[in-house]
Structures are given as C-alpha cells and as structure tokens.
Amino acid sequence: MYGLFIYPEMTQSHMDALKIDTYNLTETIMEICQTIQTEAKDSATDDHRLSNPVQICHGLEHFCDIILELDLSPDSNAAPPDPASDFSELADFGISLISQLMEWAELLQLKEMTNTLDDVIITTGVWCARNLGHIQQIEPLVDALTRISNAHTEPDFLIELSQIYQEIANAIAPEIKEDMDNKDPMRPWRILNLNYGIVATRSYNLTIMEQAFEQLLIRLPNDAHKFFTEGMEQMEMIDYPTHVRDMMEKYYLRTNNPTLH
C-alpha cells in the first residue's frame, strides 16, 4: 500500500495483516529531518510558533533508535506495555514530533515531502498500535488519513486503508473512545470513525463494511442514523454495486427502526 513502509503480506488471503518496513520507515524519517534542517537554515525561516527543527530531529533520532530496537527484539510480538511502562508515552512522543516535522515541511512548501510525511505518520501510528500503549495524539493521524482517503478511489487500496483505520481506531486511548465531550462535530474521534465507515463503503468489501459499521454503531450511536441515511442517498446518486447497496440498506433499516402497519 504505502510503497515505502506498509505492504500486504504475500499469502493466499488478501485480508492478512499488513507488514511494516520499519528500517525503511526510520531511514526515511532521518532523511526528511536532514532535508528540513538544511532547508530551514538556507531559507532563514523564523517562525516562533514552531519548535526548532534540530530539536525535533534529535527527538526523532531517539524515537527511531528505540522502535528499531523494539522491532528487532525477540519479544517484539508481545502485548503492548501497561500504562506504567517506560514506553507508554512513546507513541505520542513520536507522532507529535512527526507532526511538528510536517508543519515545517508545509511552511517550507515542500509538497512532495508533506505527502511522504502522511505515509510516515500513518505507518508510525500502525506500528505504535501494534507495539506500544494507547495513542492519545489522534488529530495528526486523522488529518493524514483524511488526506490519503480523499486522494484514492481504487477499491483494493481502500481495503488496505480500511485495515489501517481499524488498527489505529482500536488503539486510541480509552478516555478518547468514551467520547464524553461529544458536542464538537469536528472532534477527531468522530471524524476518524465516520471516515472509516466511508472508506469501508468505497472498498466494496462486505466484510470490511460490516466491521466498520458495527463499530460505528458502538462508537458513535448518535451519528449512526444520519450516516446510514446519507449512505442510502449516496447509493442512489452513485452507481454502487448491488451487494454494497444491500449492506448499506441493512444498517439503514437497523438504525431507522421503521414502524410496520
């Protein structure tokens, strides 16, 4: 999928877990760090709202060393650490630093690099979801996933992207999943799950659609009715395959509870 970092395992099932090229990921992060430090210095850019790129990259070098060491560890497939672990905040540390690097890439108008950083931050999020504690830094991941989702229409690509949505959403910190402060329609947790449902629909894959829709019912019960109502409207506007229409209608009927006379 993400050519540099994430790719499907070559087995008979298309639904197998995606693999991560951690070495290539960390090498790319360091290369981007070097480029941004050089570009920032040469352009004499001074924005006091952004952290010093040298400090950002120093932190990312430390982050990359740790995840490479963990990835090569014999216990790398063990369960994620508990909240008291030394690594419990490592996911947020790395995601935050990559997000700050992206701010520099945008300021320096490095368009190709900002696209690569979308891949980098999403791949890092998946790695953290598999290997570390819960993720608090959700907004940078949601923003990157949204941009990637909007840029692609190929069902096979969207199948893999749906798997990534699922893994990241499952790893979000419990206090965010509780969604107690749910008045803001633009809150990242809401956007993440709605986009997961949309991408799953566009994948045309019934298994993925059902997984996403069931989670939507649990995580955003107040939004489910509108989501499936608008989904049925899209079925009419766009020539979706019959099996996709049928799945959407199934959940539309579940959330609309029609009264029979």
N, C-alpha and C positions, 0 to 999 in steps of 0.2 A: 504494500500500500504506500507508505511513506518510503520512497525508494532508498533513502539513506539509512533508515533506522528501524522500521517495522515492516515485516513481510509475513505472508502466510506460510505456515509450516507445510512442506511438500508431502502431504499424505492423501489418502483417498477422500477424506471428508473436507469439504470447503469450510466447515464450521469449526475446525480445530483452532486452538489458541494461536494468536499471532505471536511471532517471535520478535525480539528486540536485539538489534545490533548495538550493544552498549558501548563497545570500543569505538565504533564509528560515530556514535552519538557524542561521546565525550571529546573525541578529536575535533569534531565539528564545532562544539561549543568553544573550545580553546582557539580554534582558527578565527571564529567570529569575534571573540574577545580581542585578539591581536589586531584585527582589522578595525574594529571600532575604536580601540585606543589610539591607533595611528591616525584614523580619520578625524577623531575629535581633537587631537593635538594639532594636526595640519590645518584644520578649519578654524582653529582658535575659538571654537564654540564655547560659550559660557552661559549655562542655564542653571541657576542656583536651585531650581526645583528638582533637578536630577542628581543622583549620587555620583560621586567620582567614578569614572569607568575603570580606573586602575583598582579601586577598592572592590568594585563589583566583580571584576575578573579574578582578583585574588581570592574572593569568597567562592567563586565558581570553580577555580582550580582545586580548592579544598574539597568542594562538593563532588567533583568528578573523581578525585582520588578515592573518596570514600565509597562511591557507588561502584566503581570498578573493583575495589577490594571486596565489597559485599557480593558482587556478581560472581567473582571467582572463588568465593568461599564455598567449602563443601556443604555448608548449611544454608546456601542461598535460597533453597526451596522451602525453608522452614516458615512457620507462621510469622506474620508481621509482629514487630515488637509491641510490648504493652506500653501504656502511657508513661510509665516510669523509666522507659528505656532511654539510653543516651541518644538514640536515633529517632525518637518520637517526633521531633520537630524538624528533622532533616528534609522531609518532603516540602514543607512550607518554605524552608530556607532556600532550597534550590529553585522552586517555582518562582519565588519572589525575586531572586537575583536574575533569572532569565527574563522575567517581565521587565525589570529595570534595564536590561540589555536591549530589549525590544524598543523601549522608549528612546534610547539613544539612536538606534537604527532608524526609527521614524523621524527623529529630529534631524539626522544627517541625510535623510531622504535616500536611504539605501533600500530600495524597494525589493530587490531580489533577496536581500538578507532578511528583511522582515518576513517574507514568505517562508524562508528556511526556518526562521525562529518560531513560526507557527508549528511547523513539524517538530522542532526541538522541544517546545514546551508541552505539546500533546504527548510525545513519546516519553518525556520525563514524567509526566503525570501518570501514564500507564505503568511505567517501571515502579514508581512510588506506590501506586495502588497495589501492585503485586508484592512488594518487598518491604514496605515501611508502614508506619502507623497512619491514622486517618488524616485526610487532607483538609486543611482549613482555607488555604489560598485558592478559592474556587474561581474567582472572577477572571483571572488571566487565562485559565483553561477554557472557560465558557466562551470568552471572546475569540480565542483561536479556533475552537471547534466550530463556532458560528461562521467564521470566515471560510473555513475549509468546506463546510456543508454547503454554503451558498455558491461555491465555485465548481461543484461537481454534480453531475446528473447520472453517471453510469451506475446501474444497479449493483454490479459486482463491487465497485469501490464503496458504495453506500452500505453494503452488507458488512464489510470490514470496519467501516466508520461506526456503524451501529454497535459492533462489538466493543469498540473503544469507548463509546458513550456509556455503555453498560458498565464496563470495568471502572471507569472514573466515577460514575454516579454511585456505584456501590461503595466506593472508598471514601466518600465525603464524610466529614466529621458528623457524629450523631446529633449534635446540637444544631447543625445546619439542616439536617434531614427532618428534624422536628418541625421546622418551618413555622415557629411560633409567631414571628413578626411577619405576617403574610399579606400586609396591606400594599406593599410596593409591587406593582405588576412587572417591574423590570429587575426584580431581585434575581441574582444569578442562579439560584437553585431552581426557580420556576422556569427560567429560560432554558437551562440545561435539560430538564425533563420534557418540556414541550418540544424542543428541537430534536431530542432523542426520538420522540414519537413521530415527528415529521420525517426524519431521516429513515427510520424504520419503514414507514409507509412507502417512501420513494425507493426503497430497496426491493420492493415487490416480493419479499421473502416472508411467508406466513409465520414461520417460527419466530423470526426476529420481531415481526409486528406484534405478535401475541405477547412476547416477553416485554416489549416496551409499553404496550397498552395496559397490561396488568400492573406494571409499576406505576404508570400514570394514575390509575385508579387509587392506588395506595398513597402515593406521594403528593398528588395534587387533586384531592377529591372535589374541591370547589371549582376546578377548571375542567374536569373531565367532560361534563355535559357540553360545554362550549367547544371543546377540542373536537369531539366526535361529530357534533352538529356541523362545524365548519369543515370537518373532514368529508362528510357526505356531500356538502356543497362543492368541494373540490372534485369529488368523484364525478359530479355532473359536468363540471367545467372542463376537466381534463380527461382524456381517454385512458383511464386506468384499466388494467386487466381485470377480468371478471372476478378472479379469486381475491384480488385486493379489495375490490368493492364489497364483496361478501364479508370479508373480515371487518372492514370498517363499519358496515351495517350491523353486524353482530354487536359491536360495542356501542354503537349509536342507540340501538334498542335497549341495551342494558342500562344506559345512563338516562334515557328519556322516559323509561317506565310508562309506556303508553297504556291508557285505560281502555279495556275492551268492553264494548257494549253489546 
